């Protein structure tokens, strides 16, 4: 969110906040192990962007988002299976 805020794009910030709110349960349930890595990736991208290496920061965030999307999809699948499993 920090990078989105820095962009000044309030609509993108609103959309991302809404998406994050919807995914919060899934992330909390199955993605505990990824939080530290996610923060590290985001911090590195922000630091690199602040240092003026925009192309690297963009590439790093695209890679991060792609990996995170795959992880979130798998976590959502597992959560849905758990919620629908017979007791």
C-alpha positions in Angstrom: 0.0 0.0 0.0 2.9 2.3 0.7 3.9 2.3 -3.0 0.3 2.9 -4.1 0.0 5.9 -1.6 3.3 7.3 -3.0 1.9 7.1 -6.5 -0.9 9.6 -5.6 -3.4 7.5 -7.4 -6.3 7.6 -4.9 -8.6 5.3 -7.0 -5.9 2.6 -7.2 -5.4 3.0 -3.4 -9.2 2.6 -2.8 -9.4 -0.5 -5.1 -6.4 -2.2 -3.5 -7.7 -1.5 0.0 -11.0 -3.1 -0.9 -9.3 -6.1 -2.5 -7.0 -6.5 0.6 -10.1 -6.4 2.9 -11.7 -9.2 0.9 -8.7 -11.4 0.9 -7.8 -10.8 4.6 -9.4 -14.0 5.9 -7.8 -16.2 3.2 -4.4 -14.6 3.9 -4.8 -15.0 7.6 -5.8 -18.6 7.4 -3.2 -20.0 5.0 -0.5 -17.5 4.4 1.1 -16.8 7.8 4.5 -18.1 6.6 4.6 -15.6 3.8 4.2 -12.4 5.7 7.8 -11.7 6.5 8.9 -12.4 2.9 6.1 -10.2 1.6 7.2 -7.3 3.8 10.8 -7.8 2.8 9.9 -7.7 -1.0 7.8 -4.6 -0.6 10.4 -2.8 1.5 13.1 -3.5 -1.0 10.9 -2.3 -3.8 10.1 1.0 -2.0 13.8 1.5 -1.1 14.9 0.9 -4.7 12.2 3.2 -6.0 13.2 5.9 -3.6 16.8 5.5 -4.8 15.7 6.3 -8.3 15.8 2.8 -9.8 12.2 2.7 -11.0 12.5 0.0 -13.6 14.0 -2.4 -11.1 11.3 -1.6 -8.6 8.6 -2.2 -11.2 10.1 -5.5 -12.2 10.4 -6.6 -8.5 6.8 -5.6 -7.7 5.4 -7.4 -10.8 7.3 -10.6 -9.8 6.1 -10.2 -6.2 2.4 -9.7 -7.3 2.6 -12.6 -9.6 3.9 -14.9 -6.9 1.5 -13.5 -4.3 -1.5 -14.0 -6.7 -0.6 -17.7 -7.1 -0.2 -18.1 -3.4 -3.5 -16.4 -2.6 -5.3 -18.5 -5.2 -4.0 -21.7 -3.7 -4.8 -20.5 -0.1 -8.4 -19.6 -1.2 -8.8 -23.0 -2.8 -7.7 -24.7 0.4 -9.8 -22.5 2.6 -12.9 -23.2 0.5 -12.3 -26.9 0.7 -11.9 -26.7 4.4 -15.1 -24.7 4.8 -17.1 -27.2 2.7 -15.6 -30.4 4.2 -18.0 -32.6 5.9 -17.7 -32.5 9.7 
